Amino acid sequence: MIPGVKRAIAGVMAATAVRAAAAQSVPPVAAVTSPAAVATADAGGAKLEALIPELMAKGGVPGLAAAVIRGGAIVWSRGFGVASAASGRPVTADTVFEAASLGQPIFAYAVLRLAQRGGFDLDRALPAYAPNYDVNGDQRIWRITARRVLCHTTGFPNWRRGSELTIDFDPGEKFSYSEEGYAYLQKAVETVTGLPLDEFVQREVFGPLGMAASSYVWRAAYETTAAVGHDYLQQPVPRQAPANANAASSLYTTVSDYARFLAEMLHPTLLDPATVAKMLRPEVEVSRGLAWGLGWGIEQVGARSFFWQWGDNVTSRGFAIGCREMGDGVVVLTDSENGLSLAPPIVAAVLGGTHPAFAWLEVEPYDSPARTIRERLVRAGVANGERGVYRTLKELERTYPPQAFTEPLLNTVGYELLAKKRPEAAALVLERNVKLYPKSWNAYDSLAEAYAADGDVRSAIRFYKKSLAINPDNANAKAALRKLRGVKPR
């Protein structure tokens, strides 16, 4: 059975690549204004220019753009690799990326500007602005405010289940990441201002900061300026082209543009510094050393506080982080499912230290055994089926200890091979999973599914029964057995 929790799979979601990325240099976004800043920029830039291509080659990331802010000024930006593995078009600092949730802090900043002018109350119930929002009559909706949306304490799930939206706990009770909350706040702001989201943010942030390439909706110009997402095998994936703006997840931007916004956070010109300080004040604890403010995650590293956010549209991933005490920050945008794995060493090279945000996100290291195992097994299975998987498994088992072959990892590989129409190769991987984890009902369930896909009804029934013997409540196995018993075994 495929694990239902996204995070359970996220730890094994990318693999080691063999292709080095060629770097494409572009001019800095902003001029450096002092000799000291020039020296800092040159030293930091030289370090990243050597580090990033090496990371991309090891981590299997086709394209990446990064920018560095020092003392509130953008001192370095550059593109590396390709915007599409198919076309070979180079990445520059002006390449557009799917930035996904990195749009949340920008929207939060725009809402705070509206509130600063008296056009919106962060603590007023959102139904007062956008009535008739369907939550099946749950009156707790009157306890949902903009503040609770921006710090993820609405009680909403991340996204609604089907067409039904529920409030799963009392608003304000605890942190629970919810893009659904952003959708509600977006509706409220659009109702108050009479502007669609993209026009509202253009007025409040994009326009004033000169973020000309940024948008929450697809533009025709992006056909030639936007990167294409790539899966963990470095294969291009068809673009998404959202016609409807979504404050939580549909941002398109460049590293040059987003660096302008990060510099604004460090030295605000559009908001009172006191308002920005409140934006970055912890509103709710997430875990030890981590909290959430208004639109940003907040982490404490020693005596310093950092604000951060990540973006994840699966095949395009990015990260931004800044520190107001230092006046420094870094933005990383990638066109790869593997992209987030490169953020920790890049951030460490710019800002130093170990950042708890990455542990909370469960970012798999770019050079982890899981990445190598996943990529090599799937490649072998696709290319040479069961025989290729058998040989590759033997090689990998001579290289890595048994604990590297975790149950979720092998389960994920098995299902990816099933999705690629290689059921015989999937069954071999899932057989190994059963041998390593003989007490797992889920391992038997997955193996049974592979046999069923391969047409081996007897084996499928056998392993579904084993799964049920361990977990009598396995509804998936019960349903599968009812279906299989009506199939004539081959």
N, C-alpha and C positions, 0 to 999 in steps of 0.2 A: 504494500500500500504506500502511496506517495505521502510523505509527512505533510500535514496540513498547515504547519506553522512556518512562515517564511524564514524566520531566523534559524530554524533547525537546519535548513539547507544552506543558508547564507555562508556558513563557515567553510564550505567546500566549493564555492561558486566560481573559481577561476583556476587556470593552470599555467605551467611554465611554457614559454614559447621559445622558438629557436631563431626567430627572425630579428635582426637588429633594426633599430629605427634610425633613419637619417634625420638629422636636425635641420630645421629651416630657421634662419635668423631673421628677425624683424627689428626695426628701431624701437627704442623705449617709447612707452605711451606718453610719459610726461618728462620734461627736462628735470634733471637733478640740479638743485639750486646751490649746493655748497661743495667745496673740495672734499670735506669729510664725507659727505653723502656720496660723492662720486667714487671715492675709495671704497666705501662700504658696498656700493652697487657693483663695482668691478670685481671685488673679492667674492661677494655672494654669487654674482652671475657666473663667474668662472667656475666656481664650485658646482653649481647646478648644471652648467653646460657639460661638465664631465660626468656628473652623477646620473642625470635623467636618461640619456640614451642607454646607459648600462642597465638601469632599472627597467626601462621599456623592453629591452631585449630579453631580460631574464623573466619579466612578468607577463610577457605576451600582450603588450599594449601597442596597437598600431599608431595612435596619434595622441598627442598631449600638448596642452598649452599651460604655461605657468606665469604668474606675475608676483613680484615682491614689492611690498610697501615698507619703507624705512622712514621714521620720523614723520609719518603722515603723507609722504610723497611716493608716487609710483616710480621706482628707480630701475626696474628691470622687468621685461616681459619678453617671452619668446615662444615660438611654436616648434614642435619636434614631430618627426614622423609624418604620417599620411592621414589625410581626412577621409580617405577611402582606400582600402586595400585593393579594390578593383581598378580604380582609376589612377592611383598613385599621386593624386593631387596633394601637395604639401600642406601641412598645418602651419598657420602663422598666428600671431597674436590677435588677428582679426577674423579668424575662423569662428563661425557660429557653432555652438554646442547645445545639445539638449541639457539644460541645467536642472530641470525637475524641481525638487524641493528647495533648491537655492533661491527660488523665487519667493519663499515665505518671508525671509527678513526684509526684502524690498517692499513687499506688500505691507508688512507691519510698519515700516518706516513711513510709507504713504498714509496709512491710517493715523499714525501719531501726528503727522503734519495736519491732517484734517481735524484731529482732536485739539491740537494746540491752538487752532484758529477758532475753536468753539463750535465746530460743525459736527462733532460726534463726541459721545460720552463713553469712555472705555468701560464704565461700570454700570451702564444702563442695560437692562435686559434687551436682548436682540429682537424679541418679538415686537417691541415698541417701534422698531425700525422696519422690520420685515415680518409682518404678521402672517398667520395661516401657514406656517412651516409645519409640514406633516410629521409628527412624532406620535401618532396614534393617541392623541389627547393627553399625553404625559405632561402634567403641569410643571414638572421640573424644568421645562424649557425656559420658564420665566426666571430661572437662576443662571442661565447661560448669557455671558457678556463677552464683549470683545476681548477684555483682559483674559478671560478664561479660555477663549479660543487661542489666543496668541501664546499662552503658556501650556496649552494642551491639558486642560483640566475640565473639559466640558462634560465628560461622561459619555460622549459619542464613541463608537468604534472607529477604527482608522477609516474604513469605508463601510457604507451600509451593506447589509446582506440582501442581495437582490434589490427589490424596490422598497423594502421596509427599513426605515431609520428608527433606531432605538436609542434610549439613554440608558447605558449599562450600569452607571453608578451615580450617586448624587454629585452634581456639578460642584467643583471646588474640592472634592474629597481627596483626589490624588492625581498624579501625572499618568496620562495614557495618550500616547501620540495619536493624533486624529487629524487627517486631512479633511475629513467630513466637516469638522468644525470650521476650517478655512472656507469651505464652500458656503456655509451659512453666513459667515461674516462678509464674504464677497457679495452675497445677495443683499445684505443689509446696507453695505456701502454703496452699491449700485443704485439701490432704492433712494437713499438719501441724496446722492450727488446727481442722479439722473444720467450718469455716465457708465458705459460698459467698462469692465475692469481695465482693459489695456489703455483706454483713453484716460482713465483716472490716474493710473500709475505713470503714464506719459506726462500728465500735467504735474504730478507731485514729485517725481523722482527722475524718470528717464530724461525728460527734457531739460530740467535745470542742471543735471549732472553731465549732459552731453553723451548719454548712453544711446547713441543713434541706432545701434544694431540690435538692441534688446526689445523683446516683445513676448507677450503671453499667447500670441496666436501666430500661426505659420504665415510667412510672407513669401511672395513669389521669388524675391531676391535670394531667399535661402536655398533655392534649388542649386545655386552655384557657389554659395558662401558657407553652407552648413556642412559639418562633418556627418558621416554616416556611422551609425553604431555598429559595433562588432561583437560577436559572441566570444566565449573564452577560447575558441579554436581560431580566433582572428578572422572569422568569416563575416563579411558584411551582412547586415540585417536591414530589411526594408525600413525606410524612415516612417516615423509618425508625423502627421501634419495636422495638428489640432486646429479645427476651425473655431472652436469655443475656448475662450480663455478660462484657465483654472488657476486661482491664486496659489494653490497648494503644490501644483505639479507640472505646469505647462510652460515654464520659462525657457525661452531661447536667448542666449547671450554669448558674448565673447569674453575672453579673459581680460581684454583691455577695458571693456565696459564694467565688468564686475569688480575689477580692481579700483575703478573710479568710485563705485559704491562703497567698497571697503575703506578706501581713503576717507570718504565722507563720514563713515562711522568713527574713524579715529580722530578726525578734526571736523566736527559738524559745522556746516554752513546753512543748512536748510531747517534744522531743528535747534532749539536752545540746548546747549551742552547739558543743562540739568535734566532735560527731557530724555536725552540719550542715556544719561547715567541711570535714570529710572528704567529705561528700556532694558538695560543690562544688569539690573538688580535681580537677584534670584527671586522668583515668585513661588517656585515649588521644587522640592528636592526630587531628583531622579534616582540617584544612587550616591554612594560615597564619593565626594569630590565633584559631583555633577549636579547641576540644577537647570531649570529652564527660566529664561526671562521672557520678554515680549518679542517673540519671533526668532530668538537665538537660543542655542544651548549655551550654558555657562559652565566652565570648568575652572577649578582652582589648582594651580600647579605651584607649590611653594607659597611665596608671598604674592604671586601674581594671579590675576583673573584673566581668562581668555574667553572670547565669545566665538561660536563656531556653528556651522551648519553643513550638511552634506546634501548631495543631489544624487538620485538613483532612478534612472529609467531603464534599469537592467543592463542594456547595452551601451549606455552612456553614463558615466559616473564622475562626480566631482566633489571638491571639498574647499571650504574657505574658513579661515581662522584669523583672528586679530587680537591684539592686546593694547588697550588704551594707555596703560602705564608706559609701555615701551614705544607706542606709536607705530608698531610694526605689524605686518600681516602677510599672508600668502594666499593665493588662489591657485587651485589646480583643477583643470577641466580635461576630461578624456573622452575618447570615442570608443570605450571598451568596457565590457563586462568585468574585466580584470582591473579596471582603472583605479578603484579606491585603494587597492593594495599598495600602490605607489605613494599614496599621500603621507603615511607616517614617516618614511625616511626623508621625503622632501620637506615636510614641516619641521622635522628635527634639524635638518641642515640650515633652515632659515631662522627658526625661533629657538632651537635647542630644547632639551628636556623630553620627557615622556608624557604624552597627552592621554588622559583617561577616556576621552571621547572615542578613541579608536577601539579600546577594549569594550566599551559599551556597545559600539556598533558591530562588534565581533568581526573586525576586519582580518581576513586571512592574510598572512604575510605573503608577499609576492614570490618568495622562494620556498614556500612550505612544501613538504612531501605531498600533502593533499592535492595541491595544484598539479604537480607532476603526475601523480597517480591518475587523477581524473582525466587529464588531457591525453596521456599516452594510451590509456585503456580505451577511451572512446575513439581516438584516431585509429588504433589497431583494429577495433571491432568494425568500424565503418569500412576500412580498407580491405581487411582480410577475414572478417567474420570470426567464427569460433576459434579457428586456428591462430589468428593473429592475437586474440585475447589470451589464449592459453600461453603462447610464447612470452607475451609481454608481462603477464602476471608472474611467470617464473622469474623473469629478469628483475621485476620490481621487488619481489619478495627476497631476492638476494641482496637488494640495495637497502631496503627499509625494514625496520622492526615490525612485528605483527601489530603493535598498537597504532601504527600509522594507517592501517586499513580499518578505519572505523566503520561501524554499521551504517550511519547516515551517508558516509562517502560512497560505500559500495552500493547502497540502495539508490543513490542519486545516479551513479554511473549506469546501473542496470536500467533505470527508467529512461535515461538519455539514449541508450542503445535501442530500447523498445521504440522510442519516438523516431529513431532513424531507421526503423524497419529491419533491425538486426536482432530478432528474438532469440536466436540460438546463441549469439554472443552474450546477450543480456542474461540468459539462463546460466551460462558458465560463471559470470561474475556473481550472480545471486546465489549460486550453489556454494561459492566460496564464502559468501556472507553467512549462510546457514551453518557452515562448518565452523566458522569463527565465533558465531553467536547462536548456539543451538537452543538457547532458552528464549529467543526473541520470536514472538508470534508474528511481528511485522515482517521479519526476514522471510519466514515461511510463506506469508501471504504474498509478498512480492515475487518470490520464486514461482509460486503457483500461477501468478498472473503471466509471467514470462512463458511458462510451459503452455498455458492456454493460448497465448498469442502465437506460439509456434505450432499449434494444432495437436499437441500431446495432451489429450484430455485425461488419460489415466493418471499421468504424473501431476497434472494440475489438481485433480480431485484429491490425490494422495496428500499433497502439501497444503491444500486448503484445510483438510481434516486435521493435519498436524498443527496448523495455526489455531484452529478452534479448540484443540485439546489444551493448548496453553492459555488461550483467551476465549472462553465460551461466548463472550459478548461481542466478538468480531462480526459486526453486521455485514461488512464487505464480503467476508468469506461465506457467510450464510447465503447471501444473494447470489454469489458466483456459483456456489454448489447447486442451487436450484436451477440455474441456467444450464450448467454443464451436464447435469444428469439427463437433460433432454437431448444431449448431443451424442450421436453414435461415435464411440471411440474408434480411432483409426487403427 
